[in-house]
């Protein structure tokens, strides 16, 4: 099981140079997910999914490889607009 700081560090290492994510935003999202009872591995997968969905489309795979099911990821993780707002520094 990964620790909070490990998840945040890995996400930042993998995506910070290629996307407009912020450590503050990733930390906020991690803490929100953890307070809702998600374990660190699910949080890590969820963060990777929404980062790819919003910023690295070539690395994003929608559920069942069906582009029409992208809204499923939004319902499972976070809405795209809310994610982008948090990364811009808003609290959404």
N, C-alpha and C positions, 0 to 999 in steps of 0.2 A: 504494500500500500504506500503510495507516495504521500509525502507531507505537503502542506499548503505551499511552503516556500519552493519546493521542488517543482510543483506544477507550474507556478508562476514563472520560475526561472526557465523551465523548458519551453513554455509558450513564448516567452520573450526571446529566447535564443532562436527558435524556429521561425518566428514571424515578425519580430520588431523591425528588422531592416527592410522587409518587403511589403509591409502594410502600415497603416497609420494607427496601430494599436498603441496604447499607453500602459505602463505598469500600473498606474493608478486605476485605470479602467478594468484591467484584468483582475486586479486585487478586489475591486468592488464586486465584479461578477462572481468571482470565486466565493467571496464571503456570503453573497446572496444565495448562491446555490447550496453552500454548506449549511446555512441556517434553515434551508428547506429540507435538509436531511439527505442530500446527495453525497455519495462518497467521492473521494478525490479522483479516482479513475474515471468515473462518469463525468465529473466536472472537466477533467482534462479532455476527454473525448468531445464533450459538448462545446468547449471553447475552440478546439481545433475545427469542429464542424462549422460553427458560426463565422469564424475568421475566414475560412475558405469560401463559404457561401457568399460572404459580403465582399471579400477583397481578392481572393485567388480562385476565380471560377474554374480555372483549368485543373485545380486540385480538389474541387468539390464533387462528391458523388451523391446525388439525391437518393432518397430511400428507394430501394428496388431498382435502381438505375433508371427511374422514371422521372423526367423533368417536371411532369405535371404533379408530382408528389412533394415538391419543395416546401409547400405550405405545411406539410407534416413536421419538418424540422423546425419551422417557426413556432408551431404549437408546442413541440417538445422542449425546445431550448429557450429561445428569446425571439421576439419579433425583430425583424431587420432594422426598422427605424429606431427602436429602443437601443439596440446594440450600437448602431452608428452614433446615436446621441451620447451615449456613455463614453465612447471613444473620443468624442469631440470635447469632453470635459463636463458635459451636463450630468445631472443626477438621474434623469428620466425616472 
